[in-house]
Amino acid sequence: MRVNARPVKGKANREIIKWLSKKLGTPGSQIRIVAGLTSSVKVIAIIGMNETGFIEAIRQQETVVS
């Protein structure tokens, strides 16, 4: 995933959560960045969705955040 938002005061992280929420149809409150807040590599937890469901949902979407 490529994020166009600048990594200033968590803006890029918020954009990632917003994008995932929209694409997965999951409230942003159910998505957490659990590791990598200041890194380009993130570990994300999505409450109520398993890995298979996540992969299927993402495969159906584009992978560039604007």
PDB file with SEQRES, HELIX, SHEET and CRYST1 records, atoms N, CA, C and O in Angstrom:
SEQRES   1 A   66  MET ARG VAL ASN ALA ARG PRO VAL LYS GLY LYS ALA ASN          
SEQRES   2 A   66  ARG GLU ILE ILE LYS TRP LEU SER LYS LYS LEU GLY THR          
SEQRES   3 A   66  PRO GLY SER GLN ILE ARG ILE VAL ALA GLY LEU THR SER          
SEQRES   4 A   66  SER VAL LYS VAL ILE ALA ILE ILE GLY MET ASN GLU THR          
SEQRES   5 A   66  GLY PHE ILE GLU ALA ILE ARG GLN GLN GLU THR VAL VAL          
SEQRES   6 A   66  SER                                                          
HELIX    1 AA1 LYS A   11  LEU A   24  1                                  14    
HELIX    2 AA2 GLY A   28  GLN A   30  5                                   3    
HELIX    3 AA3 GLU A   51  ARG A   59  1                                   9    
SHEET    1 AA1 2 ILE A  31  ALA A  35  0                                        
SHEET    2 AA1 2 VAL A  43  ILE A  46 -1                                        
CRYST1    1.000    1.000    1.000  90.00  90.00  90.00 P 1           1          
ATOM      1  N   MET A   1       0.837  -1.154   0.000  1.00  0.00           N  
ATOM      2  CA  MET A   1       0.000   0.000   0.000  1.00  0.00           C  
ATOM      3  C   MET A   1       0.892   1.229   0.000  1.00  0.00           C  
ATOM      4  O   MET A   1       1.911   1.271   0.689  1.00  0.00           O  
ATOM      5  N   ARG A   2       0.511   2.197  -0.755  1.00  0.00           N  
ATOM      6  CA  ARG A   2       1.236   3.466  -0.794  1.00  0.00           C  
ATOM      7  C   ARG A   2       0.304   4.551  -0.282  1.00  0.00           C  
ATOM      8  O   ARG A   2      -0.844   4.654  -0.715  1.00  0.00           O  
ATOM      9  N   VAL A   3       0.803   5.356   0.640  1.00  0.00           N  
ATOM     10  CA  VAL A   3       0.004   6.411   1.243  1.00  0.00           C  
ATOM     11  C   VAL A   3       0.565   7.757   0.829  1.00  0.00           C  
ATOM     12  O   VAL A   3       1.764   8.006   0.954  1.00  0.00           O  
ATOM     13  N   ASN A   4      -0.305   8.620   0.336  1.00  0.00           N  
ATOM     14  CA  ASN A   4       0.132   9.947  -0.100  1.00  0.00           C  
ATOM     15  C   ASN A   4       0.209  10.947   1.049  1.00  0.00           C  
ATOM     16  O   ASN A   4       0.893  11.963   0.932  1.00  0.00           O  
ATOM     17  N   ALA A   5      -0.472  10.680   2.146  1.00  0.00           N  
ATOM     18  CA  ALA A   5      -0.462  11.587   3.297  1.00  0.00           C  
ATOM     19  C   ALA A   5       0.928  11.603   3.921  1.00  0.00           C  
ATOM     20  O   ALA A   5       1.603  10.576   3.989  1.00  0.00           O  
ATOM     21  N   ARG A   6       1.345  12.778   4.375  1.00  0.00           N  
ATOM     22  CA  ARG A   6       2.639  12.915   5.041  1.00  0.00           C  
ATOM     23  C   ARG A   6       2.580  12.264   6.420  1.00  0.00           C  
ATOM     24  O   ARG A   6       1.555  12.344   7.098  1.00  0.00           O  
ATOM     25  N   PRO A   7       3.660  11.627   6.838  1.00  0.00           N  
ATOM     26  CA  PRO A   7       3.674  10.989   8.160  1.00  0.00           C  
ATOM     27  C   PRO A   7       3.911  12.007   9.278  1.00  0.00           C  
ATOM     28  O   PRO A   7       4.885  11.908  10.024  1.00  0.00           O  
ATOM     29  N   VAL A   8       3.016  12.975   9.381  1.00  0.00           N  
ATOM     30  CA  VAL A   8       3.140  14.029  10.383  1.00  0.00           C  
ATOM     31  C   VAL A   8       1.992  13.897  11.373  1.00  0.00           C  
ATOM     32  O   VAL A   8       0.826  13.907  10.977  1.00  0.00           O  
ATOM     33  N   LYS A   9       2.313  13.773  12.659  1.00  0.00           N  
ATOM     34  CA  LYS A   9       1.326  13.673  13.736  1.00  0.00           C  
ATOM     35  C   LYS A   9       0.297  12.579  13.489  1.00  0.00           C  
ATOM     36  O   LYS A   9      -0.875  12.751  13.823  1.00  0.00           O  
ATOM     37  N   GLY A  10       0.717  11.455  12.908  1.00  0.00           N  
ATOM     38  CA  GLY A  10      -0.165  10.312  12.715  1.00  0.00           C  
ATOM     39  C   GLY A  10      -1.122  10.413  11.537  1.00  0.00           C  
ATOM     40  O   GLY A  10      -2.002   9.566  11.385  1.00  0.00           O  
ATOM     41  N   LYS A  11      -0.964  11.438  10.699  1.00  0.00           N  
ATOM     42  CA  LYS A  11      -1.890  11.627   9.585  1.00  0.00           C  
ATOM     43  C   LYS A  11      -1.883  10.435   8.630  1.00  0.00           C  
ATOM     44  O   LYS A  11      -2.945   9.993   8.193  1.00  0.00           O  
ATOM     45  N   ALA A  12      -0.721   9.917   8.306  1.00  0.00           N  
ATOM     46  CA  ALA A  12      -0.642   8.763   7.393  1.00  0.00           C  
ATOM     47  C   ALA A  12      -1.304   7.537   8.016  1.00  0.00           C  
ATOM     48  O   ALA A  12      -1.994   6.787   7.325  1.00  0.00           O  
ATOM     49  N   ASN A  13      -1.100   7.330   9.307  1.00  0.00           N  
ATOM     50  CA  ASN A  13      -1.739   6.197   9.989  1.00  0.00           C  
ATOM     51  C   ASN A  13      -3.255   6.336   9.964  1.00  0.00           C  
ATOM     52  O   ASN A  13      -3.961   5.351   9.746  1.00  0.00           O  
ATOM     53  N   ARG A  14      -3.762   7.538  10.182  1.00  0.00           N  
ATOM     54  CA  ARG A  14      -5.210   7.756  10.122  1.00  0.00           C  
ATOM     55  C   ARG A  14      -5.744   7.492   8.723  1.00  0.00           C  
ATOM     56  O   ARG A  14      -6.847   6.966   8.576  1.00  0.00           O  
ATOM     57  N   GLU A  15      -4.988   7.843   7.701  1.00  0.00           N  
ATOM     58  CA  GLU A  15      -5.403   7.592   6.320  1.00  0.00           C  
ATOM     59  C   GLU A  15      -5.463   6.092   6.029  1.00  0.00           C  
ATOM     60  O   GLU A  15      -6.361   5.628   5.326  1.00  0.00           O  
ATOM     61  N   ILE A  16      -4.520   5.346   6.562  1.00  0.00           N  
ATOM     62  CA  ILE A  16      -4.523   3.889   6.390  1.00  0.00           C  
ATOM     63  C   ILE A  16      -5.779   3.298   7.024  1.00  0.00           C  
ATOM     64  O   ILE A  16      -6.463   2.480   6.408  1.00  0.00           O  
ATOM     65  N   ILE A  17      -6.082   3.708   8.248  1.00  0.00           N  
ATOM     66  CA  ILE A  17      -7.273   3.197   8.934  1.00  0.00           C  
ATOM     67  C   ILE A  17      -8.537   3.597   8.194  1.00  0.00           C  
ATOM     68  O   ILE A  17      -9.451   2.785   8.048  1.00  0.00           O  
ATOM     69  N   LYS A  18      -8.601   4.826   7.728  1.00  0.00           N  
ATOM     70  CA  LYS A  18      -9.770   5.308   6.979  1.00  0.00           C  
ATOM     71  C   LYS A  18      -9.963   4.491   5.698  1.00  0.00           C  
ATOM     72  O   LYS A  18     -11.083   4.094   5.377  1.00  0.00           O  
ATOM     73  N   TRP A  19      -8.882   4.241   4.973  1.00  0.00           N  
ATOM     74  CA  TRP A  19      -8.952   3.481   3.721  1.00  0.00           C  
ATOM     75  C   TRP A  19      -9.405   2.046   3.983  1.00  0.00           C  
ATOM     76  O   TRP A  19     -10.292   1.531   3.303  1.00  0.00           O  
ATOM     77  N   LEU A  20      -8.780   1.406   4.981  1.00  0.00           N  
ATOM     78  CA  LEU A  20      -9.158   0.034   5.320  1.00  0.00           C  
ATOM     79  C   LEU A  20     -10.622  -0.044   5.750  1.00  0.00           C  
ATOM     80  O   LEU A  20     -11.340  -0.965   5.359  1.00  0.00           O  
ATOM     81  N   SER A  21     -11.057   0.912   6.544  1.00  0.00           N  
ATOM     82  CA  SER A  21     -12.440   0.939   6.997  1.00  0.00           C  
ATOM     83  C   SER A  21     -13.403   0.996   5.819  1.00  0.00           C  
ATOM     84  O   SER A  21     -14.395   0.269   5.780  1.00  0.00           O  
ATOM     85  N   LYS A  22     -13.106   1.850   4.876  1.00  0.00           N  
ATOM     86  CA  LYS A  22     -13.968   1.997   3.696  1.00  0.00           C  
ATOM     87  C   LYS A  22     -13.952   0.731   2.846  1.00  0.00           C  
ATOM     88  O   LYS A  22     -15.011   0.247   2.447  1.00  0.00           O  
ATOM     89  N   LYS A  23     -12.804   0.202   2.572  1.00  0.00           N  
ATOM     90  CA  LYS A  23     -12.685  -0.963   1.696  1.00  0.00           C  
ATOM     91  C   LYS A  23     -13.230  -2.235   2.318  1.00  0.00           C  
ATOM     92  O   LYS A  23     -13.759  -3.094   1.613  1.00  0.00           O  
ATOM     93  N   LEU A  24     -13.105  -2.363   3.634  1.00  0.00           N  
ATOM     94  CA  LEU A  24     -13.540  -3.583   4.305  1.00  0.00           C  
ATOM     95  C   LEU A  24     -14.963  -3.483   4.839  1.00  0.00           C  
ATOM     96  O   LEU A  24     -15.545  -4.484   5.257  1.00  0.00           O  
ATOM     97  N   GLY A  25     -15.522  -2.276   4.826  1.00  0.00           N  
ATOM     98  CA  GLY A  25     -16.850  -2.093   5.384  1.00  0.00           C  
ATOM     99  C   GLY A  25     -16.866  -2.306   6.892  1.00  0.00           C  
ATOM    100  O   GLY A  25     -17.856  -2.772   7.455  1.00  0.00           O  
ATOM    101  N   THR A  26     -15.775  -1.963   7.525  1.00  0.00           N  
ATOM    102  CA  THR A  26     -15.590  -2.149   8.962  1.00  0.00           C  
ATOM    103  C   THR A  26     -15.411  -0.783   9.609  1.00  0.00           C  
ATOM    104  O   THR A  26     -14.681   0.048   9.069  1.00  0.00           O  
ATOM    105  N   PRO A  27     -16.043  -0.522  10.736  1.00  0.00           N  
ATOM    106  CA  PRO A  27     -15.831   0.769  11.397  1.00  0.00           C  
ATOM    107  C   PRO A  27     -14.357   0.982  11.740  1.00  0.00           C  
ATOM    108  O   PRO A  27     -13.662   0.042  12.126  1.00  0.00           O  
ATOM    109  N   GLY A  28     -13.893   2.201  11.601  1.00  0.00           N  
ATOM    110  CA  GLY A  28     -12.506   2.521  11.925  1.00  0.00           C  
ATOM    111  C   GLY A  28     -12.153   2.194  13.361  1.00  0.00           C  
ATOM    112  O   GLY A  28     -10.993   1.927  13.674  1.00  0.00           O  
ATOM    113  N   SER A  29     -13.152   2.212  14.240  1.00  0.00           N  
ATOM    114  CA  SER A  29     -12.905   1.881  15.646  1.00  0.00           C  
ATOM    115  C   SER A  29     -12.533   0.412  15.833  1.00  0.00           C  
ATOM    116  O   SER A  29     -12.039   0.033  16.894  1.00  0.00           O  
ATOM    117  N   GLN A  30     -12.761  -0.413  14.821  1.00  0.00           N  
ATOM    118  CA  GLN A  30     -12.429  -1.841  14.878  1.00  0.00           C  
ATOM    119  C   GLN A  30     -11.055  -2.136  14.271  1.00  0.00           C  
ATOM    120  O   GLN A  30     -10.632  -3.292  14.226  1.00  0.00           O  
ATOM    121  N   ILE A  31     -10.361  -1.100  13.806  1.00  0.00           N  
ATOM    122  CA  ILE A  31      -9.059  -1.271  13.152  1.00  0.00           C  
ATOM    123  C   ILE A  31      -7.997  -0.586  14.006  1.00  0.00           C  
ATOM    124  O   ILE A  31      -8.141   0.576  14.386  1.00  0.00           O  
ATOM    125  N   ARG A  32      -6.946  -1.313  14.297  1.00  0.00           N  
ATOM    126  CA  ARG A  32      -5.866  -0.779  15.127  1.00  0.00           C  
ATOM    127  C   ARG A  32      -4.513  -1.057  14.479  1.00  0.00           C  
ATOM    128  O   ARG A  32      -4.284  -2.143  13.947  1.00  0.00           O  
ATOM    129  N   ILE A  33      -3.636  -0.087  14.527  1.00  0.00           N  
ATOM    130  CA  ILE A  33      -2.238  -0.320  14.175  1.00  0.00           C  
ATOM    131  C   ILE A  33      -1.571  -0.724  15.482  1.00  0.00           C  
ATOM    132  O   ILE A  33      -1.403   0.096  16.384  1.00  0.00           O  
ATOM    133  N   VAL A  34      -1.194  -1.992  15.576  1.00  0.00           N  
ATOM    134  CA  VAL A  34      -0.666  -2.516  16.838  1.00  0.00           C  
ATOM    135  C   VAL A  34       0.854  -2.475  16.910  1.00  0.00           C  
ATOM    136  O   VAL A  34       1.428  -2.618  17.989  1.00  0.00           O  
ATOM    137  N   ALA A  35       1.504  -2.282  15.777  1.00  0.00           N  
ATOM    138  CA  ALA A  35       2.960  -2.128  15.756  1.00  0.00           C  
ATOM    139  C   ALA A  35       3.337  -1.345  14.513  1.00  0.00           C  
ATOM    140  O   ALA A  35       2.692  -1.469  13.471  1.00  0.00           O  
ATOM    141  N   GLY A  36       4.369  -0.549  14.623  1.00  0.00           N  
ATOM    142  CA  GLY A  36       4.868   0.192  13.468  1.00  0.00           C  
ATOM    143  C   GLY A  36       4.267   1.569  13.299  1.00  0.00           C  
ATOM    144  O   GLY A  36       4.198   2.079  12.181  1.00  0.00           O  
ATOM    145  N   LEU A  37       3.828   2.184  14.391  1.00  0.00           N  
ATOM    146  CA  LEU A  37       3.218   3.509  14.277  1.00  0.00           C  
ATOM    147  C   LEU A  37       4.125   4.522  13.588  1.00  0.00           C  
ATOM    148  O   LEU A  37       3.636   5.400  12.877  1.00  0.00           O  
ATOM    149  N   THR A  38       5.426   4.418  13.785  1.00  0.00           N  
ATOM    150  CA  THR A  38       6.354   5.364  13.172  1.00  0.00           C  
ATOM    151  C   THR A  38       7.205   4.723  12.080  1.00  0.00           C  
ATOM    152  O   THR A  38       8.191   5.307  11.631  1.00  0.00           O  
ATOM    153  N   SER A  39       6.828   3.544  11.663  1.00  0.00           N  
ATOM    154  CA  SER A  39       7.579   2.799  10.655  1.00  0.00           C  
ATOM    155  C   SER A  39       6.771   2.687   9.372  1.00  0.00           C  
ATOM    156  O   SER A  39       5.554   2.873   9.379  1.00  0.00           O  
ATOM    157  N   SER A  40       7.442   2.385   8.284  1.00  0.00           N  
ATOM    158  CA  SER A  40       6.723   2.150   7.030  1.00  0.00           C  
ATOM    159  C   SER A  40       6.133   0.738   6.984  1.00  0.00           C  
ATOM    160  O   SER A  40       5.330   0.427   6.105  1.00  0.00           O  
ATOM    161  N   VAL A  41       6.531  -0.110   7.929  1.00  0.00           N  
ATOM    162  CA  VAL A  41       5.987  -1.465   8.045  1.00  0.00           C  
ATOM    163  C   VAL A  41       5.033  -1.484   9.233  1.00  0.00           C  
ATOM    164  O   VAL A  41       5.424  -1.145  10.350  1.00  0.00           O  
ATOM    165  N   LYS A  42       3.789  -1.876   8.998  1.00  0.00           N  
ATOM    166  CA  LYS A  42       2.751  -1.846  10.031  1.00  0.00           C  
ATOM    167  C   LYS A  42       2.244  -3.247  10.339  1.00  0.00           C  
ATOM    168  O   LYS A  42       2.280  -4.132   9.484  1.00  0.00           O  
ATOM    169  N   VAL A  43       1.776  -3.441  11.558  1.00  0.00           N  
ATOM    170  CA  VAL A  43       1.023  -4.628  11.945  1.00  0.00           C  
ATOM    171  C   VAL A  43      -0.352  -4.098  12.338  1.00  0.00           C  
ATOM    172  O   VAL A  43      -0.481  -3.247  13.218  1.00  0.00           O  
ATOM    173  N   ILE A  44      -1.377  -4.622  11.664  1.00  0.00           N  
ATOM    174  CA  ILE A  44      -2.730  -4.104  11.849  1.00  0.00           C  
ATOM    175  C   ILE A  44      -3.641  -5.216  12.353  1.00  0.00           C  
ATOM    176  O   ILE A  44      -3.606  -6.340  11.852  1.00  0.00           O  
ATOM    177  N   ALA A  45      -4.456  -4.887  13.348  1.00  0.00           N  
ATOM    178  CA  ALA A  45      -5.471  -5.817  13.868  1.00  0.00           C  
ATOM    179  C   ALA A  45      -6.841  -5.284  13.466  1.00  0.00           C  
ATOM    180  O   ALA A  45      -7.126  -4.093  13.597  1.00  0.00           O  
ATOM    181  N   ILE A  46      -7.680  -6.187  12.976  1.00  0.00           N  
ATOM    182  CA  ILE A  46      -9.041  -5.828  12.613  1.00  0.00           C  
ATOM    183  C   ILE A  46      -9.963  -6.727  13.420  1.00  0.00           C  
ATOM    184  O   ILE A  46     -10.012  -7.938  13.202  1.00  0.00           O  
ATOM    185  N   ILE A  47     -10.689  -6.132  14.346  1.00  0.00           N  
ATOM    186  CA  ILE A  47     -11.581  -6.873  15.229  1.00  0.00           C  
ATOM    187  C   ILE A  47     -12.767  -7.386  14.419  1.00  0.00           C  
ATOM    188  O   ILE A  47     -13.404  -6.628  13.689  1.00  0.00           O  
ATOM    189  N   GLY A  48     -13.057  -8.677  14.553  1.00  0.00           N  
ATOM    190  CA  GLY A  48     -14.212  -9.268  13.885  1.00  0.00           C  
ATOM    191  C   GLY A  48     -13.944  -9.766  12.477  1.00  0.00           C  
ATOM    192  O   GLY A  48     -14.880 -10.136  11.770  1.00  0.00           O  
ATOM    193  N   MET A  49     -12.680  -9.785  12.052  1.00  0.00           N  
ATOM    194  CA  MET A  49     -12.353 -10.270  10.708  1.00  0.00           C  
ATOM    195  C   MET A  49     -11.132 -11.166  10.804  1.00  0.00           C  
ATOM    196  O   MET A  49     -10.121 -10.792  11.398  1.00  0.00           O  
ATOM    197  N   ASN A  50     -11.231 -12.350  10.215  1.00  0.00           N  
ATOM    198  CA  ASN A  50     -10.075 -13.240  10.219  1.00  0.00           C  
ATOM    199  C   ASN A  50      -9.203 -12.969   8.986  1.00  0.00           C  
ATOM    200  O   ASN A  50      -9.570 -12.181   8.114  1.00  0.00           O  
ATOM    201  N   GLU A  51      -8.070 -13.622   8.929  1.00  0.00           N  
ATOM    202  CA  GLU A  51      -7.108 -13.390   7.850  1.00  0.00           C  
ATOM    203  C   GLU A  51      -7.696 -13.711   6.480  1.00  0.00           C  
ATOM    204  O   GLU A  51      -7.462 -12.974   5.522  1.00  0.00           O  
ATOM    205  N   THR A  52      -8.444 -14.781   6.375  1.00  0.00           N  
ATOM    206  CA  THR A  52      -9.041 -15.165   5.094  1.00  0.00           C  
ATOM    207  C   THR A  52     -10.026 -14.107   4.602  1.00  0.00           C  
ATOM    208  O   THR A  52     -10.011 -13.741   3.427  1.00  0.00           O  
ATOM    209  N   GLY A  53     -10.875 -13.619   5.493  1.00  0.00           N  
ATOM    210  CA  GLY A  53     -11.825 -12.576   5.130  1.00  0.00           C  
ATOM    211  C   GLY A  53     -11.127 -11.307   4.691  1.00  0.00           C  
ATOM    212  O   GLY A  53     -11.560 -10.647   3.746  1.00  0.00           O  
ATOM    213  N   PHE A  54     -10.041 -10.962   5.378  1.00  0.00           N  
ATOM    214  CA  PHE A  54      -9.268  -9.774   5.023  1.00  0.00           C  
ATOM    215  C   PHE A  54      -8.664  -9.916   3.630  1.00  0.00           C  
ATOM    216  O   PHE A  54      -8.781  -9.013   2.802  1.00  0.00           O  
ATOM    217  N   ILE A  55      -8.024 -11.043   3.377  1.00  0.00           N  
ATOM    218  CA  ILE A  55      -7.374 -11.258   2.079  1.00  0.00           C  
ATOM    219  C   ILE A  55      -8.395 -11.206   0.951  1.00  0.00           C  
ATOM    220  O   ILE A  55      -8.142 -10.584  -0.081  1.00  0.00           O  
ATOM    221  N   GLU A  56      -9.528 -11.842   1.131  1.00  0.00           N  
ATOM    222  CA  GLU A  56     -10.567 -11.822   0.097  1.00  0.00           C  
ATOM    223  C   GLU A  56     -11.066 -10.405  -0.172  1.00  0.00           C  
ATOM    224  O   GLU A  56     -11.250 -10.018  -1.327  1.00  0.00           O  
ATOM    225  N   ALA A  57     -11.286  -9.636   0.886  1.00  0.00           N  
ATOM    226  CA  ALA A  57     -11.782  -8.266   0.723  1.00  0.00           C  
ATOM    227  C   ALA A  57     -10.756  -7.381   0.027  1.00  0.00           C  
ATOM    228  O   ALA A  57     -11.113  -6.589  -0.845  1.00  0.00           O  
ATOM    229  N   ILE A  58      -9.503  -7.503   0.399  1.00  0.00           N  
ATOM    230  CA  ILE A  58      -8.460  -6.662  -0.195  1.00  0.00           C  
ATOM    231  C   ILE A  58      -8.209  -7.029  -1.647  1.00  0.00           C  
ATOM    232  O   ILE A  58      -7.965  -6.143  -2.467  1.00  0.00           O  
ATOM    233  N   ARG A  59      -8.260  -8.295  -1.985  1.00  0.00           N  
ATOM    234  CA  ARG A  59      -8.047  -8.712  -3.377  1.00  0.00           C  
ATOM    235  C   ARG A  59      -9.046  -8.076  -4.331  1.00  0.00           C  
ATOM    236  O   ARG A  59      -8.763  -7.901  -5.516  1.00  0.00           O  
ATOM    237  N   GLN A  60     -10.198  -7.738  -3.813  1.00  0.00           N  
ATOM    238  CA  GLN A  60     -11.244  -7.144  -4.650  1.00  0.00           C  
ATOM    239  C   GLN A  60     -11.070  -5.627  -4.805  1.00  0.00           C  
ATOM    240  O   GLN A  60     -11.821  -4.992  -5.545  1.00  0.00           O  
ATOM    241  N   GLN A  61     -10.111  -5.064  -4.130  1.00  0.00           N  
ATOM    242  CA  GLN A  61      -9.923  -3.608  -4.127  1.00  0.00           C  
ATOM    243  C   GLN A  61      -8.577  -3.216  -4.729  1.00  0.00           C  
ATOM    244  O   GLN A  61      -7.675  -4.042  -4.870  1.00  0.00           O  
ATOM    245  N   GLU A  62      -8.466  -1.948  -5.077  1.00  0.00           N  
ATOM    246  CA  GLU A  62      -7.178  -1.422  -5.518  1.00  0.00           C  
ATOM    247  C   GLU A  62      -6.295  -1.207  -4.318  1.00  0.00           C  
ATOM    248  O   GLU A  62      -6.796  -1.183  -3.193  1.00  0.00           O  
ATOM    249  N   THR A  63      -4.989  -1.049  -4.509  1.00  0.00           N  
ATOM    250  CA  THR A  63      -4.076  -0.967  -3.376  1.00  0.00           C  
ATOM    251  C   THR A  63      -3.320   0.363  -3.307  1.00  0.00           C  
ATOM    252  O   THR A  63      -2.206   0.407  -2.786  1.00  0.00           O  
ATOM    253  N   VAL A  64      -3.896   1.425  -3.813  1.00  0.00           N  
ATOM    254  CA  VAL A  64      -3.263   2.752  -3.722  1.00  0.00           C  
ATOM    255  C   VAL A  64      -4.210   3.669  -2.972  1.00  0.00           C  
ATOM    256  O   VAL A  64      -5.379   3.800  -3.333  1.00  0.00           O  
ATOM    257  N   VAL A  65      -3.698   4.305  -1.923  1.00  0.00           N  
ATOM    258  CA  VAL A  65      -4.488   5.256  -1.158  1.00  0.00           C  
ATOM    259  C   VAL A  65      -4.241   6.637  -1.743  1.00  0.00           C  
ATOM    260  O   VAL A  65      -3.096   7.042  -1.943  1.00  0.00           O  
ATOM    261  N   SER A  66      -5.316   7.349  -2.015  1.00  0.00           N  
ATOM    262  CA  SER A  66      -5.129   8.717  -2.542  1.00  0.00           C  
ATOM    263  C   SER A  66      -5.498   9.760  -1.534  1.00  0.00           C  
ATOM    264  O   SER A  66      -5.399  10.954  -1.818  1.00  0.00           O  
TER     265      SER A  66                                                      
END                                                                             
